[in-house]
Amino acid sequence: MYGLHPVREYLRAVPGAIRHIFLLPNLRQSPVAILARQHAIPLSYEPPSFFHALAPGGGHQGAAAHLQPFPYTPLSDILDIHANLLLILDGILDPRNLGALLRTAEGAGVGGVVLPHRRAAGLSAAVEKTAAGATAYLPMCRVGKLARSLDRIRAAGYWLVGLAPDAPQTLYELGPQRDIALLLGNEEKGLRPVVRDRCDCLVALPMQGEIGSLNVSVAGAVALYEIMRRNMRQ
């Protein structure tokens, strides 16, 4: 993980998940360094070349952390929490899209995120940087058979709502269902047929311009906050 904000959020929320922190020497008195010393986390000061090699595209801000393996949450535990909003991602490949969706999901109060094991981006330094520390607070589950998991999610009382640009109704026409699992598909192909067929309904975002659809992370943000707004009014 690299970036001051993600490292700081992990220090605040789950310091036990951090094995080692690396900082530029000029950050000795930064909040990250102070928190690391408070939690007795091993701390090293490295030259700029160390961080440039770690994050060739930049954005490291002179901070990085070596983490324990991420503790994915079993699907049964997420369903036991029974939050009124879940996010299910079917084949998101771009780490930046995944990170942006996780950041939005945490901000919108999503109770858990479900990801497939195969043909999808997993957690990485790039995802963590874009997520800005959201994974420290967000229950996340990886499943082998997403379609089968959808049956379990429906049985737990969730309404499976798929976002699809060709859907016959818009998100704003969705009925007053309380507990929703929102499904977002691959950047290019959308929801796979086996997943799409299991949705209780498909909805689109209304588009009034010439562009036919939005980037998946932007569309997901719009949809999550609209569902959150509806829940707050009920």
N, C-alpha and C positions, 0 to 999 in steps of 0.2 A: 504494500500500500504506500502511496506517496501523496504529498499535499498536506499542508498544515491543518486544514479544516477536517479532513477525514481522520487524520491521526488524533487530533484533539477530541473529536467525538468518541472515538474508541477509548481514549483515556478516561473520559467522563463516564461512559456507559458500561464498558466491559474491559477494564484494564487487564484482567486476567487473560484476555485473548491475545495480548501483545508479548512476544518473546524478546524483542530488541527494538530500540529506536535509534535512528541515525539522523543527525542534524548538522547543518553548517555551523562552524564555530561562532559566527555572530549571533546565533540563536540560543546562547547559553542561558540567558535570562528570560527567554520566551515562555508563555504559558505552557507550551508543550513540554519544555525542559523541566519546568517547575513541577508539573503534574507527574512526569516520569520519575523524578526524584522522590516525590511523595509516595508513589506506589512501588518504589524500589525496583523499577524496571531498568534493565541494563541499557546504558546510553552511550553512544559513540559519536564523536564529532569528526566529520569527513570533509574532504575538499570538494569543490564544485564538480570535478571530473567524476567522482563517485556517483553523484546524482544524475549527471548527464548520461552516464552509461546505463543507469537504472531506468530513466525515463527520457529516451532520445527525443521525444516530441516536446519536451519541456513541461511546465506546469507543476514541477515537483515542489517549488517554493522552499527548497532546502530542507525538506522533512520527509522521512520515510519510516516505515515500520515493518518488521517481520512478524507475521501473525501466526497463531495456531491455526490448524485446519478449521474451516468455517463449520460451525455446528448447525447443520440443516435441521429443521424441525420436522418430525414425522407428521404426515397429513392428519392422522388421528388427533394429534395434539392441537393442530390448528382448528379442526372442526369442533373440538371440545370447547375451545375459547368462544366460538360462535359469535364472532364479530359480525356486524351487519353488512360488511363489504369485504370481498376478497378480490384479488387480481390474479388471473390465470394467463400466462404468456405462452403462446404456441409458436415456437420457432423464431424468436427474436435473435438475430445473428450479430448485429452491430453492438459492440460493448458500450458505446456511448448511448445508444438508444436504451439498452438495458439499464445502465446507470441512471439515466434521466427518469425512466419509469419508476425505478426504486425510490429515487428521491421524492418524486411526486406522490407515490403511494404512501410513503411514511408521513408526508405532510397532510395528506387527505384522510389519514386515520384508517388506512387499510389494515385489516386484522391478520393478513397473511398473503404471501405470494407463492404461487405454484408454478414450477418450471419443469419442463421435460429434461430427462438426462441426455437425450440424443438430439442432434441437429438443432442445437440452440446454444447461445453463449452462456457460459457459466461465470462465476465470480472471478475477477482478475484485478490487477492493479488499475487498469484503465476503467473498469466498471466502478471500482471503489472510488476513484478520483471523481468521476462524474456524479456518483451517488452522494458525494460530500458527507459521508459518515452515516447515511440512512440505514445501512445494513447492520449497524450496531443496535438498532432499535426494532427492526422489522423481522418478524418470523418468516422464514423462507423454507420451502419444501421442494425437493427434486423427486420426480416420480418416473418410473420406467414406462408405464402405460398411461398416457394422459387421458385417453378416451375412457378407460376403465375408472380412472380417478374421478372423472366428471360424474359418473354414475353415483359414486360415493358422496360427492359434494351435493348433488341434487337430493339424495336420500337424507342428507343432514338438514334439508330445509331451504337450500339456496335456489334462487331462480337464475338459471344460466343465461346470461345476456351476452351475445356475441356482437362485436363492432365490425360492421362490413359496409363498405361504401355503396354496394348495390342493394342494400336492404330496403324493403318496401315502406318502412316507417322510420321516423327519426327518433333519436334519443329523447327528444322533448315530448314525444307522444307515448312514451313508455308508461304503462299503468302503475298503480301505487304499490308494487311489490316492495316488501321491506328489506329482506335479506338477499343481496345480489352478489353473484360472482361474475365479474366482468372479464370477458375473454378478448384478447388481442392477438392477432396473427402476425405472420412473417412480414417483413418490410415490403417484399415484392409480391408474394403469392397470397397473403392474407391467411385466414384460417384454413387449415386442411379440411377436406371434405368429411373425414371421420370425426373431426371435432365440431365442425359447423353443423353437421346433422344432429349432434347431441344438444345443441343449444335450444333452450325453451323459446327464445325469440332472437331475431337479428335486428339491429338498429344501426342507422347511419347518422353521421353529423350533417346537418343541412349545409350545403355549399352554394353560395350565391355568386361566386366569381367564376372565372374560366377554368381554374385548376380543379381537377376532379376529386382530389383527396389531400389529406395532410400527412406529414411525417408521423410514424406510429407513436413516437413519444409525445408529440404535440396532441395528436388525437386522443391518446390515452389520458393526458392531463385534463383536457376539456371534459372527457366523459367522467373521469373520477370526481372532479369537482362538481359537476352537475348532479351526480348521484349523491355526493355528500350534501349538497344544498337541499336536495329533496328529502334526505333523511333528517336534516335539521328542522325542516318544517313539519314533520310528522309527529 
